[in-house]
Amino acid sequence: MPSHASTPPAGAGGEHNKAELIPPEGGVNLRQFLAHQHLCQSLTASEINTLLDYLARMTLRKDDILSDIGDVGDDLYFVVQGEISLTFGDGAQEKEIVRAGAGEMLGEMSFFDKQPRSVRLVAKMDGTEVLKLTRAMYKRMKVEHPYIAINLVEQAIISLDHLFRRVSGDFAQFSHYFYGSGIR
């Protein structure tokens, strides 16, 4: 059976700290939380419990870096509570692209294409909780529980679609404001 244990990321970067595994105290009931997420809509209670066996729970403090620009995505994240900001730029000129809240998946692009991350994932409040799926555990899941793994890939597609639509909507709104309507 997969272990819930995971080692914290080593080192700290810049003015932010790398996220550390902190045992949550009185946190969200994960089985209930996952049962209400799109990822688990077609899973049985037993399959949700199996999924939890592959995930590590992390609690973050405000400004903890979950993943940094340039990191190869060896982990995939699900926000349980709190908010994670997707940012780019250096510390002084950091710009927020979008925020992700409870129920959202993060890190799926780099996780699946194995390319360096193009954004930084930063916790925006103390007590932000995420579930982490490592690449090694995902590979095991694909062999041991392919139905759950397929649900995860479908959720990644939906998550990327939602992100693209949010960013596209923000860009369209900005363009309309900046350039006005109509053809010039």
Secondary structure, DSSP 8 states (H G I E B T S, - for coil): ----------S-BTTB-B------SS---HHHHHHTSGGGTT--HHHHHHHHHT-EEEEE-TT-EEE-TT-B--EEEEEEES-EEEEES-STT-EEEEEE-TT-EESHHHHHH--B-SSEEEE-STTEEEEEEEHHHHHHHHHH-HHHHHHHHHHHHHHHHHHHHHHHHHHHHHHHHHH-SS--
